[in-house]
Amino acid sequence: MNIYDYTVPAADGSTVSLKDYEGKVLLIVNTATGCGFTPQYKDLEEIYHDDHEKGLEIIDIPCNQFAGQAPGSDEEIHQFCTLKYHTEFPQMKKSDVNGENELPLYGYLKSQKGFEGFGNGVKALAMSAMLKKIDPDYKNNPDIKWNFTKFAVDRKGNVVARFEPTADMKEVKACVESLL
């Protein structure tokens, strides 16, 4: 299987085939409206605005699995994002990214790019400390650790990078632009 064999549920209840994005660069991100990383919506929209016409698609999949930080309905989440951050990229139905109800797409993404750490800096140290309390073995599984984990996919459908929420958004943008 490859990335184009997967589908995701759209917020309106329809199904979106990733085959529809074949030949595009994808940035797939699990998001939340009440997270410390929520301001990354601004950066994501800037990347989308700058690079959409060059072949970038951002696939936003809201997720409420991390401290209940996406509690609203799909419509409420969409309204929040469009009013506060003026997002224009596609937003899918709120879904799980880990566990028995995870989207199959996320099982695939995690199998392609596992967790490699949070990097350096204050946010990275804070995330590590918090997760050690929740799961002392968190470093040894590929699960999504928190909201705003991003996967970059090249035009051929290869998952080329995983960015934890602590990654500098300039690095995310540089990766995306290198794939365009």
Contact map, one row per residue, 1 for C-alpha under 8 A:
111110000000000000000000000000000000000000000000000000000000000000000000000000000000000000000000000000000000000000000000000000000000000000000000000000000000000000000000000000000000
111111000000000000000000000000000000000000000000000000000000000000000000000000000000000000000000000000000000000000000000000000000000000000000000000000000000110000000000000000000000
111111000000000001100000000000000000000000000000000000000000000000000000000000000000000000000000000000001001000000000000000000000000000000000000000000000000110000000000000000000000
111111100000000011111100000000000000000000000000000000000000000000000000000000000000000000000000000000000000000000000000000000000000000000000000000000000000100000000000000000000000
111111100000000011100000000000000000000000000000000000000000000000000000000000000000000000000000000000000000000000000000000000000000000000000000000000000000000000000000000000000000
011111110000000011100000000000000000000000000000000000000000000000000000000000000000000000000000000000011000000000000000000000000000000000000000000000000000000000000000000000000000
000111111000001111000000000000000000000000000000000000000000000000000000000000000000000000000000000000001000000000000000000000000000000000000000000000000000000000000000000000000000
000001111100001111000000000000000000000000000000000000000000000000000000000000000000000000011000000000101000000000000000000000000000000000000000000000000000000000000000000000000000
000000111110111100000000000000000000000000000000000000000000000000000000000000000000000000011000000000000000000000000000000000000000000000000000000000000000000000000000000000000000
000000011111111100000000000000000000000000000000000000000000000000000000000000000000000000111000000000000000000000000000000000000000000000000000000000000000000000000000000000000000
000000001111110000000000000000000000000000000000000000000000000000000000011000000000000000111100000000000000000000000000000000000000000000000000000000000000000000000000000000000000
000000000111110000000000000000000000000000000000000000000000000000000000000000000000000000001000000000000000000000000000000000000000000000000000000000000000000000000000000000000000
000000001111111000000000000000000000000000000000000000000000000000000000000000000000000000001000000000000000000000000000000000000000000000000000000000000000000000000000000000000000
000000001111111100000000000000000000000000000000000000000000000000000000000000000000000000000000000000000000000000000000000000000000000000000000000000000000000000000000000000000000
000000111100111110000000000000000000000000000000000000000000000000000000000000000000000000000000000000000000000000000000000000000000000000000000000000000000000000000000000000000000
000000111100011111010000000000000000000000000000000000000000000000000000000000000000000000000000000000000000000000000000000000000000000000000000000000000000000000000000000000000000
000111110000001111111000000000000000000000000000000000000000000000000000000000000000000000000000000000000000000000000000000000000000000000000000000000000000000000000000000000000000
001111110000000111111100000000000000000000000000000000000000000000000000000000000000000000000000000000000000000000000000000000000000000000000000000000000000000000000000000000000000
001111000000000011111100000000000000000000000000000000000000000000000000000000000000000000000000000000000000000000000000000000000000000000000000000000000000000000000000000000000000
000100000000000111111100000000000000000000000000000000000000000000000000000000000000000000000000000000000000000000000000000000000000000000000000000000000000000000000000000000000000
000100000000000011111111010000000000000000000000000000001000000000000000000000000000000000000000000000000000000000000000000000000000000000000000000000000000000000000000000000000000
000100000000000001111111000000000000000000000000000000000000000000000000000000000000000000000000000000000000000000000000000000000000000000000000000000000011100000000000000000000000
000000000000000000001111100000000000000000000000000000100000000000000000000000000000000000000000000000000000000000000000000000000000000000000000000000000011100000000000000000000000
000000000000000000001111110000000000000000000000000000111000000000000000000000000000000000000000000000000000000000000000000000000000000000000000000000000111000000000000000000000000
000000000000000000000011111000000000000000000000000000111000000000000000000000000000000000000000000000000000000000000000000000000000000000000000000000011110000000000000000000010011
000000000000000000001001111100000000000000000000000000011110000000000000000000000000000000000000000000000000000000000000000000000000000000000000000000111110000000000000000000000000
000000000000000000000000111110000000000000000000000000011110000000000000000000000000000000000000000000000000000000000000000000000000000000000000000001111000000000000000000000010000
000000000000000000000000011111000000000000000000000000000111100000000000000000000000000000000000000000000000000000000000000000000000000000000000000001110000000000000000000000000000
000000000000000000000000001111100000000000000000000000000111100000000000000000000000000000000000000000000000000000000000000000000000000000000000000111100000000000000000000000000000
000000000000000000000000000111110000000000000000000000000001111000000000000000000000000000000000100000000000000000000000000000000000000000000000001111000000000000000000000000000000
000000000000000000000000000011111000010000000000000000000001111000000100000000000000000000000000000000000000000000000000000000000000000000000000001110000000000000000000000000000000
000000000000000000000000000001111110010000000000000000000000011100001100000000000000000000000000000000000000000000000000000000000000000000000000001100000000000000000000000000000000
000000000000000000000000000000111110010000000000000000000000000000001100000010011000000000000000000000000000000000000000000000000000000000000000000000000000000000000000000000000000
000000000000000000000000000000011111010000000000000000000000000000001100000000000000000000000000000000000000000000000000000000000000000000000000000000000000000000000000000000000000
000000000000000000000000000000011111110000000000000000000000000000001000000000000000000000000000000000000000000000000000000000000000000000000000001000000000000000000000000000000000
000000000000000000000000000000000111111000000000000000000000000000000000000000000000000000000000000000000000000000000000000000000000000000000000000000000000000000000000000000000000
000000000000000000000000000000000011111100000000000000000000000000000000000000000000000000000000000000000000000000000000000000000000000000000000001100000000000000001000000000000000
000000000000000000000000000000111111111110000000000000000000000000000000000000000000000000000000000000000000000000000000000000000000000000000000000100000000000000000000000000000000
000000000000000000000000000000000001111111100000000000000000000000000000000000000000000000000000000000000000000000000000000000000000000000000000000000000000000000000000000000000000
000000000000000000000000000000000000111111110000000000000000000000000000000000000000000000000000000000000000000000000000000000000000000000000000000100000000000000000000100000000000
000000000000000000000000000000000000011111111000000000000000000000000000000000001000101000000000000000000000000000000000000000000000000000000000000000000000000000000000000000000000
000000000000000000000000000000000000001111111100000000000000000000000000000000000000101000000000000000000000000000000000000000000000000000000000000000000000000000000000000000000000
000000000000000000000000000000000000001111111110000000000000000000000000000000000000000000000000000000000000000000000000000000000000000000000000000000000000000000000000100000000000
000000000000000000000000000000000000000111111111000000000100000000000000000000000000000000000000000000000000000000000000000000000000000000000000000000000000000000000000000000000000
000000000000000000000000000000000000000011111111100000000000000000000000000000000000111110000000000000000000000000000000000000000000000000000000000000000000000000000000000000000000
000000000000000000000000000000000000000001111111110000000000000000000000000000000000000000000000000000000000000000000000000000000000000000000000000000000000000000000000000000000000
000000000000000000000000000000000000000000111111111100000000000000000000000000000000000000000000000000000000000000000000000000000000000000000000000000000000000000000000000010000000
000000000000000000000000000000000000000000011111111100011100000000000000000000000000000110000000000000000000000000000000000000000000000000000000000000000000000000000000000000000000
000000000000000000000000000000000000000000001111111100000000000000000000000000000000000000000000000000000000000000000000000000000000000000000000000000000000000000000000000000000000
000000000000000000000000000000000000000000000111111110000000000000000000000000000000000000000000000000000000000000000000000000000000000000000000000000000000000000000000000000000000
000000000000000000000000000000000000000000000011111111110000000000000000000000000000000000000000000000000000000000000000000000000000000000000000000000000000000000000000000000001000
000000000000000000000000000000000000000000000011111111111000000000000000000000000000000000000000000000000000000000000000000000000000000000000000000000000000000000000000000000000000
000000000000000000000000000000000000000000000000011111110000000000000000000000000000000000000000000000000000000000000000000000000000000000000000000000000000000000000000000000000000
000000000000000000000000000000000000000000000000001111110000000000000000000000000000000000000000000000000000000000000000000000000000000000000000000000000000000000000000000000000001
000000000000000000000011100000000000000000000000001111111000000000000000000000000000000000000000000000000000000000000000000000000000000000000000000000000000000000000000000000000001
000000000000000000000001111000000000000000000001001111111100000000000000000000000000000000000000000000000000000000000000000000000000000000000000000000000000000000000000000000010001
000000000000000000001001111000000000000000000001000100111110000000000000000000000000000010000000000000000000000000000000000000000000000000000000000000000000000000000000000000000000
000000000000000000000000011110000000000000010001000000011111000000000000000000000000000011000000000000000000000000000000000000000000000000000000000000000000000000000000000000000000
000000000000000000000000011110000000000000000000000000001111100000000000000000000000000011110000000000000000000000000000000000000000000000000000000000000000000000000000000000000000
000000000000000000000000000111100000000000000000000000000111110000000000000000000000000011110000000000000000000000000000000000000000000000000000000000000000000000000000000000000000
000000000000000000000000000111100000000000000000000000000011111000000000000000000000000000111110000000000000000000000000000000000000000000000000000000000000000000000000000000000000
000000000000000000000000000001110000000000000000000000000001111100000100000010000000000000111110000000000000000000000000000000000000000000000000000000000000000000000000000000000000
000000000000000000000000000001110000000000000000000000000000111111001100000000000000000000000111100000000000000000000000000000000000000000000000001000000000000000000000000000000000
000000000000000000000000000000010000000000000000000000000000011111111110000000000000000000000111000000000000000000000000000000000000000000000000000000000000000000000000000000000000
000000000000000000000000000000000000000000000000000000000000001111111000000000000000000000000001110000000000000000000000000000000000000000000000000000000000000000000000000000000000
000000000000000000000000000000000000000000000000000000000000001111111000000000000000000000000000000000000000000000000000000000000000000000000000011000000000000000000000000000000000
000000000000000000000000000000000000000000000000000000000000000111111000000000000000000000000000000000000000000000000000000000000000000000000000000000000000000000000000000000000000
000000000000000000000000000000000000000000000000000000000000000111111110000000000000000000000000000000000000000000000000000000000000000000000000000000000000000000000000000000000000
000000000000000000000000000000011110000000000000000000000000001111111110000000000000000000000000000000000000000000000000000000000000000000000000000000000000000000000000000000000000
000000000000000000000000000000111100000000000000000000000000011100011111000010000000000000000000000000000000000000000000000000000000000000000000000000000000000000000000000000000000
000000000000000000000000000000000000000000000000000000000000000100011111100000000000000000000000000000000000000000000000000000000000000000000000000000000000000000000000000000000000
000000000000000000000000000000000000000000000000000000000000000000000111111110000000000000000000000000000000000000000000000000000000000000000000000000000000000000000000000000000000
000000000000000000000000000000000000000000000000000000000000000000000011111110000000000000000100000000000000000000000000000000000000000000000000000000000000000000000000000000000000
000000000010000000000000000000000000000000000000000000000000000000000001111111000000000000001100000000000000000000000000000000000000000000000000000000000000000000000000000000000000
000000000010000000000000000000000000000000000000000000000000000000000001111111100000000000000000000000000000000000000000000000000000000000000000000000000000000000000000000000000000
000000000000000000000000000000000000000000000000000000000000000000000001111111110000000000000000000000000000000000000000000000000000000000000000000000000000000000000000000000000000
000000000000000000000000000000001000000000000000000000000000010000000101111111111000000000000000000000000000000000000000000000000000000000000000000000000000000000000000000000000000
000000000000000000000000000000000000000000000000000000000000000000000000011111111100000000100000000000000000000000000000000000000000000000000000000000000000000000000000000000000000
000000000000000000000000000000000000000000000000000000000000000000000000001111111110000000000000000000000000000000000000000000000000000000000000000000000000000000000000000000000000
000000000000000000000000000000001000000000000000000000000000000000000000000111111111100000000000000000000000000000000000000000000000000000000000000000000000000000000000000000000000
000000000000000000000000000000001000000010000000000000000000000000000000000011111111111000000000000000000000000000000000000000000000000000000000000000000000000000000000000000000000
000000000000000000000000000000000000000000000000000000000000000000000000000001111111111100000000000000000000000000000000000000000000000000000000000000000000000000000000000000000000
000000000000000000000000000000000000000000000000000000000000000000000000000000111111111000000000000000000000000000000000000000000000000000000000000000000000000000000000000000000000
000000000000000000000000000000000000000000000000000000000000000000000000000000011111110000000000000000000000000000000000000000000000000000000000000000000000000000000000000000000000
000000000000000000000000000000000000000011001000000000000000000000000000000000011111111000000000000000000000000000000000000000000000000000000000000000000000000000000000000000000000
000000000000000000000000000000000000000000001000000000000000000000000000000000001111111100000000000000000000000000000000000000000000000000000000000000000000000000000000000000000000
000000000000000000000000000000000000000011001000000000000000000000000000000000001110111110000000000000000000000000000000000000000000000000000000000000000000000000000000000000000000
000000000000000000000000000000000000000000001001000000000000000000000000000000000100011111000000000000000000000000000000000000000000000000000000000000000000000000000000000000000000
000000000000000000000000000000000000000000001001000000001111000000000000000000000000001111100000000000000000000000000000000000000000000000000000000000000000000000000000000000000000
000000000000000000000000000000000000000000000000000000000111000000000000000000000000000111110000000000000000000000000000000000000000000000000000000000000000000000000000000000000000
000000000110000000000000000000000000000000000000000000000011110000000000000001000000000011111000000000000000000000000000000000000000000000000000000000000000000000000000000000000000
000000011110000000000000000000000000000000000000000000000011110000000000000000000000000001111100000000000000000000000000000000000000000000000000000000000000000000000000000000000000
000000011111100000000000000000000000000000000000000000000000110000000000010000000000000000111110000000000000000000000000000000000000000000000000000000000000000000000000000000000000
000000000010000000000000000000000000000000000000000000000000111100000000110000000000000000011111000000000000000000000000000000000000000000000000000000000000000000000000000000000000
000000000000000000000000000000000000000000000000000000000000111100000000000000000000000000001111100001100000000000000000000000000000000000000000000000000000000000000000000000000000
000000000000000000000000000000000000000000000000000000000000001110000000000000000000000000000111111011100000000000000000000000000000000000000000000000000000000000000000000000000000
000000000000000000000000000001000000000000000000000000000000001010000000000000000000000000000011111011100110000000000000000000000000000000000001000000000000000000000000000000000000
000000000000000000000000000000000000000000000000000000000000000010000000000000000000000000000001111111100110000000000000000000000000000000000011000000000000000000000000000000000000
000000000000000000000000000000000000000000000000000000000000000000000000000000000000000000000001111111000000000000000000000000000000000000000000000000000000000000000000000000000000
000000000000000000000000000000000000000000000000000000000000000000000000000000000000000000000000011111000000000000000000000000000000000000000000000000000000000000000000000000000000
000000000000000000000000000000000000000000000000000000000000000000000000000000000000000000000001111111100000000000000000000000000000000000000000000000000000000000000000000000000000
000000000000000000000000000000000000000000000000000000000000000000000000000000000000000000000011111111110110000000000000000000000000000000000000000000000000000000000000000000000000
000000010000000000000000000000000000000000000000000000000000000000000000000000000000000000000011110011111110000000000000000000000000000000000000000000000000000000000000000000000000
000001000000000000000000000000000000000000000000000000000000000000000000000000000000000000000000000001111111000000000000000000000000000000000000000000000000000000000000000000000000
001001110000000000000000000000000000000000000000000000000000000000000000000000000000000000000000000000111111100000000000000000000000000000000000000000000000000000000000000000000000
000000000000000000000000000000000000000000000000000000000000000000000000000000000000000000000000110001111111110000000000000000000000000000000000000000000000000000000000000000000000
000000000000000000000000000000000000000000000000000000000000000000000000000000000000000000000000110001111111111000000000000000000000000000000000000000000000000000000000000000000000
001000000000000000000000000000000000000000000000000000000000000000000000000000000000000000000000000000011111111100000000000000000000000000000000000000000000000000000000000000000000
000000000000000000000000000000000000000000000000000000000000000000000000000000000000000000000000000000001111111110000000000000000000000000000000000000100000001000000000000000000000
000000000000000000000000000000000000000000000000000000000000000000000000000000000000000000000000000000000111111111100000000000000000000000000111000000000000000000000000000000000000
000000000000000000000000000000000000000000000000000000000000000000000000000000000000000000000000000000000011111111000000000000000000000000000100000000000000000000000000000000000000
000000000000000000000000000000000000000000000000000000000000000000000000000000000000000000000000000000000001111111000000000000000000000000000000000000000000001000000000000000000000
000000000000000000000000000000000000000000000000000000000000000000000000000000000000000000000000000000000000111111100000000000000000000000000100000000000000001111000000000000000000
000000000000000000000000000000000000000000000000000000000000000000000000000000000000000000000000000000000000011111110000000000000000000000001110000000000000000001000000000000000000
000000000000000000000000000000000000000000000000000000000000000000000000000000000000000000000000000000000000010011111000000000000000000000111111000000000000000001000000000000000000
000000000000000000000000000000000000000000000000000000000000000000000000000000000000000000000000000000000000000001111100000000000000000000100000000000000000000000000000000000000000
000000000000000000000000000000000000000000000000000000000000000000000000000000000000000000000000000000000000000000111110000000000000000000100000000000000000000000010000000000000000
000000000000000000000000000000000000000000000000000000000000000000000000000000000000000000000000000000000000000000011111000110110000000000000000000000000000000000011110000000000000
000000000000000000000000000000000000000000000000000000000000000000000000000000000000000000000000000000000000000000001111100100000000000000000000000000000000000000000110000000000000
000000000000000000000000000000000000000000000000000000000000000000000000000000000000000000000000000000000000000000000111111110000000000000000000000000000000000000000000000000000000
000000000000000000000000000000000000000000000000000000000000000000000000000000000000000000000000000000000000000000000011111110000000000000000000000000000000000000000000000000000000
000000000000000000000000000000000000000000000000000000000000000000000000000000000000000000000000000000000000000000000001111111000000000000000000000000000000000000000000000000000000
000000000000000000000000000000000000000000000000000000000000000000000000000000000000000000000000000000000000000000000001111111100000000000000000000000000000000000000100000000000000
000000000000000000000000000000000000000000000000000000000000000000000000000000000000000000000000000000000000000000000111111111110000000000000000000000000000000000000100000000000000
000000000000000000000000000000000000000000000000000000000000000000000000000000000000000000000000000000000000000000000101111111111000000000000000000000000000000000000000000000000000
000000000000000000000000000000000000000000000000000000000000000000000000000000000000000000000000000000000000000000000000011111111100000000000000000000000000000000000000000000000000
000000000000000000000000000000000000000000000000000000000000000000000000000000000000000000000000000000000000000000000100001111111110000000000000000000000000000000000000000000000000
000000000000000000000000000000000000000000000000000000000000000000000000000000000000000000000000000000000000000000000100000111111111000000000000000000000000000000000000000000000000
000000000000000000000000000000000000000000000000000000000000000000000000000000000000000000000000000000000000000000000000000011111111100000000000000000000000000000000000000000000000
000000000000000000000000000000000000000000000000000000000000000000000000000000000000000000000000000000000000000000000000000001111111110000000000000000000000000000000000000000000000
000000000000000000000000000000000000000000000000000000000000000000000000000000000000000000000000000000000000000000000000000000111111111101000000100000000000000000000000000000000000
000000000000000000000000000000000000000000000000000000000000000000000000000000000000000000000000000000000000000000000000000000011111111111000000000000000000000000000000000000000000
000000000000000000000000000000000000000000000000000000000000000000000000000000000000000000000000000000000000000000000000000000001111111100000000000000000000000000000000000000000000
000000000000000000000000000000000000000000000000000000000000000000000000000000000000000000000000000000000000000000000000000000000111111100000000000000000000000000000000000000000000
000000000000000000000000000000000000000000000000000000000000000000000000000000000000000000000000000000000000000000000000000000000011111111000000000000000000000000000000000000000000
000000000000000000000000000000000000000000000000000000000000000000000000000000000000000000000000000000000000000000000000000000000011111111000000000000000000000000000000000000000000
000000000000000000000000000000000000000000000000000000000000000000000000000000000000000000000000000000000000000000000000000000000001001111111000000000000000000000000000000000000000
000000000000000000000000000000000000000000000000000000000000000000000000000000000000000000000000000000000000000000000000000000000011001111111000100000000000000000000000000000000000
000000000000000000000000000000000000000000000000000000000000000000000000000000000000000000000000000000000000000000111000000000000000000011111100000000000000000000000000000000000000
000000000000000000000000000000000000000000000000000000000000000000000000000000000000000000000000000000000000000000100000000000000000000011111100000000000000000000000000000000000000
000000000000000000000000000000000000000000000000000000000000000000000000000000000000000000000000000000000000000001100000000000000000000011111110000000000000000000000000000000000000
000000000000000000000000000000000000000000000000000000000000000000000000000000000000000000000000000000000000011011100000000000000000000000111111000000000000000000000000000000000000
000000000000000000000000000000000000000000000000000000000000000000000000000000000000000000000000010000000000010001100000000000000000000000001111100000000000000000000000000000000000
000000000000000000000000000000000000000000000000000000000000000000000000000000000000000000000000110000000000010000100000000000000000000000000111111010000000000000000000000000000000
000000000000000000000000000000000000000000000000000000000000000000000000000000000000000000000000000000000000000000000000000000000010000001000011111010000000000000010000000000000000
000000000000000000000000000000000000000000000000000000000000000001000000000000000000000000000000000000000000000000000000000000000000000000000001111110000000000000011000000000000000
000000000000000000000000000001110010100000000000000000000000001001000000000000000000000000000000000000000000000000000000000000000000000000000001111110000000000000001000000000000000
000000000000000000000000000011110000110100000000000000000000000000000000000000000000000000000000000000000000000000000000000000000000000000000000011111000000000000011000000000000000
000000000000000000000000000011100000000000000000000000000000000000000000000000000000000000000000000000000000000000000000000000000000000000000001111111100000000001111000000000000000
000000000000000000000000001111000000000000000000000000000000000000000000000000000000000000000000000000000000000000000000000000000000000000000000000111110000000001111000000000000000
000000000000000000000000011110000000000000000000000000000000000000000000000000000000000000000000000000000000100000000000000000000000000000000000000011111000001111100000000000000000
000000000000000000000000111100000000000000000000000000000000000000000000000000000000000000000000000000000000000000000000000000000000000000000000000001111100001111000000000000110000
000000000000000000000000111000000000000000000000000000000000000000000000000000000000000000000000000000000000000000000000000000000000000000000000000000111111111110000000000000000000
000000000000000000000001110000000000000000000000000000000000000000000000000000000000000000000000000000000000000000000000000000000000000000000000000000011111111100000000000000000010
000000000000000000000111110000000000000000000000000000000000000000000000000000000000000000000000000000000000000000000000000000000000000000000000000000001111110000000000000000000011
000000000000000000000111000000000000000000000000000000000000000000000000000000000000000000000000000000000000000000000000000000000000000000000000000000001111110000000000000000000000
011100000000000000000110000000000000000000000000000000000000000000000000000000000000000000000000000000000000000000000000000000000000000000000000000000001111111000000000000000000000
011000000000000000000000000000000000000000000000000000000000000000000000000000000000000000000000000000000000000000000000000000000000000000000000000000001111111100000000000000000000
000000000000000000000000000000000000000000000000000000000000000000000000000000000000000000000000000000000000100110000000000000000000000000000000000000111100111110000000000000000000
000000000000000000000000000000000000000000000000000000000000000000000000000000000000000000000000000000000000000010000000000000000000000000000000000000111100011111000000000000000000
000000000000000000000000000000000000000000000000000000000000000000000000000000000000000000000000000000000000000010000000000000000000000000000000000000111000001111100000000000000000
000000000000000000000000000000000000000000000000000000000000000000000000000000000000000000000000000000000000000011100000000000000000000000000000000011110000000111110000000000000000
000000000000000000000000000000000000000000000000000000000000000000000000000000000000000000000000000000000000000000000000000000000000000000000000000011100000000011111110000100000000
000000000000000000000000000000000000000000000000000000000000000000000000000000000000000000000000000000000000000000001100000000000000000000000000110111000000000001111110000000000000
000000000000000000000000000000000000100000000000000000000000000000000000000000000000000000000000000000000000000000000100000000000000000000000000011111000000000000111110000000000000
000000000000000000000000000000000000000000000000000000000000000000000000000000000000000000000000000000000000000000000110001100000000000000000000000000000000000000111111000000000000
000000000000000000000000000000000000000000000000000000000000000000000000000000000000000000000000000000000000000000000110000000000000000000000000000000000000000000111111101100000000
000000000000000000000000000000000000000000000000000000000000000000000000000000000000000000000000000000000000000000000000000000000000000000000000000000000000000000000111111100000000
000000000000000000000000000000000000000100100000000000000000000000000000000000000000000000000000000000000000000000000000000000000000000000000000000000000000000000000011111110000000
000000000000000000000000000000000000000000000000000000000000000000000000000000000000000000000000000000000000000000000000000000000000000000000000000000000000000000000001111111000000
000000000000000000000000000000000000000000000000000000000000000000000000000000000000000000000000000000000000000000000000000000000000000000000000000000000000000000000011111111100000
000000000000000000000000000000000000000000000000000000000000000000000000000000000000000000000000000000000000000000000000000000000000000000000000000000000000000000100011111111110000
000000000000000000000000000000000000000000000010000000000000000000000000000000000000000000000000000000000000000000000000000000000000000000000000000000000000000000000000111111111000
000000000000000000000000000000000000000000000000000000000000000000000000000000000000000000000000000000000000000000000000000000000000000000000000000000000000000000000000011111111100
000000000000000000000000000000000000000000000000000000000000000000000000000000000000000000000000000000000000000000000000000000000000000000000000000000010000000000000000001111111110
000000000000000000000000101000000000000000000000000000010000000000000000000000000000000000000000000000000000000000000000000000000000000000000000000000010000000000000000000111111111
000000000000000000000000000000000000000000000000001000000000000000000000000000000000000000000000000000000000000000000000000000000000000000000000000000000000000000000000000011111111
000000000000000000000000000000000000000000000000000000000000000000000000000000000000000000000000000000000000000000000000000000000000000000000000000000000000000000000000000001111111
000000000000000000000000100000000000000000000000000000000000000000000000000000000000000000000000000000000000000000000000000000000000000000000000000000000110000000000000000000111111
000000000000000000000000100000000000000000000000000001110000000000000000000000000000000000000000000000000000000000000000000000000000000000000000000000000010000000000000000000011111
